[in-house]
């Protein structure tokens, strides 16, 4: 397990890493890495088992992550956003660095699933996953954002980054605020 929980400086040297996650081999690919507020702002891509497509997430690793496990805040963005919106517009890296908090900002929906009608509306489909699990075809195969956010993504993050899994919080804006409320209310005690 130690080899999986790499320090940020080790992560910056390897673009492709094969990781053991839930006894399934998964590839975590680093898309970008930038020094920011004394830490690193990175974007990764992986093949999601819940969503059955490639997903991206942004991770800010504060300087403290070089030596100690850090609490994690999951930030859920709003309609039409991606993993880029929060990390480029919020300025959250400076306070996260000061307080030693890892920030995870996932994309807002599956992308490229080729579902009929997926890209016809700005408020339904691509960019609009609403952080729920769809219950009807053809959406229920890929649109499982609740399960992705509350189960798959935290396991992936905790297995590969220097996190303190007992100190996890969730927040968001607009659609993401609603998603954060759903996730927190359905999982008492998980988010602190």
C-alpha positions as CSV (number, residue, x, y, z in Angstrom):
1,X,0.0,0.0,0.0
2,X,2.9,2.4,0.7
3,X,3.9,2.5,-3.0
4,X,0.4,3.6,-3.9
5,X,0.4,6.6,-1.6
6,X,3.0,8.7,-3.4
7,X,4.1,12.1,-2.3
8,X,3.3,15.0,-4.6
9,X,6.9,15.3,-5.8
10,X,6.9,11.6,-6.8
11,X,3.6,12.1,-8.6
12,X,5.1,14.9,-10.7
13,X,7.8,12.7,-12.1
14,X,5.6,9.9,-13.5
15,X,2.8,10.7,-16.0
16,X,1.4,7.2,-16.2
17,X,1.0,5.1,-13.2
18,X,-0.7,1.7,-12.9
19,X,-2.4,1.5,-9.5
20,X,-4.2,-1.3,-7.6
21,X,-7.6,0.0,-6.6
22,X,-10.3,-2.3,-5.2
23,X,-8.3,-5.3,-6.5
24,X,-8.7,-3.9,-10.0
25,X,-5.9,-2.5,-12.0
26,X,-6.6,1.1,-13.0
27,X,-4.5,3.6,-14.9
28,X,-4.3,7.1,-13.4
29,X,-2.8,9.5,-15.9
30,X,-1.5,12.9,-15.0
31,X,-2.8,15.5,-17.5
32,X,-1.2,18.6,-16.0
33,X,0.9,19.7,-13.0
34,X,1.6,23.3,-12.0
35,X,3.4,24.7,-8.9
36,X,0.9,26.8,-7.1
37,X,0.8,28.5,-3.7
38,X,3.7,26.4,-2.5
39,X,2.0,23.1,-3.5
40,X,0.9,21.5,-6.8
41,X,-2.3,22.0,-8.8
42,X,-2.7,18.8,-10.9
43,X,-5.3,17.2,-13.1
44,X,-5.6,13.5,-13.5
45,X,-7.7,11.2,-15.8
46,X,-8.8,7.7,-15.1
47,X,-11.2,5.1,-16.4
48,X,-14.3,5.1,-14.1
49,X,-15.9,1.8,-13.3
50,X,-19.1,3.6,-12.0
51,X,-19.5,5.8,-15.1
52,X,-18.0,3.5,-17.7
53,X,-16.0,6.3,-19.3
54,X,-12.8,8.4,-18.7
55,X,-13.2,11.0,-16.0
56,X,-11.0,13.9,-15.0
57,X,-10.5,15.4,-11.6
58,X,-8.3,18.3,-10.3
59,X,-6.3,17.9,-7.1
60,X,-4.6,20.6,-5.2
61,X,-1.8,19.2,-3.0
62,X,-0.7,21.7,-0.3
63,X,2.9,21.9,0.8
64,X,2.0,20.0,4.0
65,X,1.1,16.9,1.8
66,X,4.9,16.4,1.2
67,X,5.3,15.2,4.8
68,X,1.8,14.6,6.4
69,X,-1.6,13.2,5.6
70,X,-4.0,16.1,4.9
71,X,-7.8,16.5,5.2
72,X,-9.7,16.5,1.9
73,X,-12.4,18.8,0.6
74,X,-14.4,17.7,-2.4
75,X,-15.7,20.6,-4.4
76,X,-18.6,20.0,-6.7
77,X,-19.1,22.5,-9.5
78,X,-22.3,23.7,-11.1
79,X,-24.1,23.2,-14.4
80,X,-21.9,23.2,-17.6
81,X,-18.7,23.2,-15.5
82,X,-15.7,20.9,-15.7
83,X,-12.9,20.1,-13.3
84,X,-11.3,23.3,-14.5
85,X,-13.8,25.9,-13.3
86,X,-13.1,25.9,-9.6
87,X,-9.3,25.6,-9.8
88,X,-9.0,28.5,-12.3
89,X,-11.6,30.9,-10.8
90,X,-11.9,30.4,-7.1
91,X,-8.4,31.2,-5.8
92,X,-8.8,28.4,-3.3
93,X,-5.2,27.2,-3.4
94,X,-3.8,29.9,-1.1
95,X,-6.1,29.2,1.8
96,X,-5.8,25.5,1.2
97,X,-2.0,25.8,1.3
98,X,-2.2,27.8,4.6
99,X,-4.5,25.2,6.2
100,X,-3.0,22.1,4.7
101,X,-6.1,21.0,2.8
102,X,-6.2,18.8,-0.3
103,X,-8.9,20.0,-2.7
104,X,-10.5,17.5,-5.1
105,X,-12.6,19.0,-8.0
106,X,-14.1,16.3,-10.2
107,X,-15.8,16.9,-13.5
108,X,-19.6,17.4,-13.3
109,X,-20.7,14.5,-15.5
110,X,-19.6,11.7,-17.7
111,X,-18.5,12.8,-21.1
112,X,-18.3,11.1,-24.5
113,X,-20.7,8.3,-23.7
114,X,-22.5,8.8,-27.0
115,X,-26.0,8.6,-25.4
116,X,-28.7,9.9,-27.8
117,X,-29.7,13.4,-26.7
118,X,-26.7,13.8,-24.3
119,X,-25.5,17.0,-25.8
120,X,-28.9,18.6,-26.8
121,X,-29.5,20.7,-23.7
122,X,-27.2,22.6,-21.4
123,X,-29.2,21.6,-18.3
124,X,-29.5,17.9,-19.0
125,X,-26.7,15.5,-20.0
126,X,-23.1,16.5,-20.6
127,X,-22.0,18.9,-17.9
128,X,-25.2,18.3,-15.9
129,X,-24.8,15.1,-14.0
130,X,-26.6,16.6,-10.9
131,X,-24.6,14.2,-8.6
132,X,-27.3,11.6,-8.6
133,X,-27.6,8.1,-10.0
134,X,-29.9,7.9,-13.0
135,X,-32.6,5.3,-12.7
136,X,-33.9,5.0,-16.3
137,X,-32.4,3.9,-19.6
138,X,-30.4,5.0,-21.4
139,X,-28.9,7.2,-18.7
140,X,-28.5,4.7,-15.8
141,X,-25.5,2.9,-17.3
142,X,-23.2,6.0,-17.3
143,X,-24.9,8.8,-15.2
144,X,-24.0,7.5,-11.7
145,X,-22.4,10.6,-10.3
146,X,-23.6,10.0,-6.7
147,X,-21.9,6.6,-6.6
148,X,-18.8,8.1,-8.3
149,X,-18.5,11.0,-5.8
150,X,-19.4,9.1,-2.6
151,X,-17.7,5.8,-3.3
152,X,-15.3,5.4,-6.3
153,X,-13.6,8.7,-6.2
154,X,-12.8,8.8,-2.5
155,X,-11.3,5.3,-2.7
156,X,-9.2,6.3,-5.6
157,X,-8.0,9.5,-3.9
158,X,-7.3,7.8,-0.5
159,X,-5.3,5.1,-2.2
160,X,-3.1,7.4,-4.2
161,X,-2.7,10.7,-2.3
162,X,-1.5,11.6,1.2
163,X,-5.0,12.0,2.7
164,X,-6.4,11.7,6.1
165,X,-9.6,9.6,5.3
166,X,-11.2,10.5,8.6
167,X,-11.2,14.2,7.7
168,X,-13.2,14.6,4.5
169,X,-15.6,17.4,3.7
170,X,-17.8,18.2,0.7
171,X,-19.0,21.5,-0.7
172,X,-20.2,23.0,-3.9
173,X,-21.9,25.8,-5.9
174,X,-25.2,25.8,-7.6
175,X,-25.8,22.2,-9.0
176,X,-22.7,21.3,-7.0
177,X,-24.1,22.8,-3.8
178,X,-27.2,20.7,-4.2
179,X,-25.0,17.6,-4.9
180,X,-23.0,18.3,-1.8
181,X,-26.2,18.4,0.3
182,X,-27.4,15.2,-1.2
183,X,-24.1,13.4,-0.6
184,X,-23.8,14.7,3.0
185,X,-27.4,14.1,4.0
186,X,-27.4,10.5,2.7
187,X,-24.1,9.7,4.4
188,X,-24.3,11.0,8.0
189,X,-20.8,11.1,9.6
190,X,-18.9,10.6,6.4
191,X,-18.2,14.3,5.7
192,X,-17.0,16.5,8.6
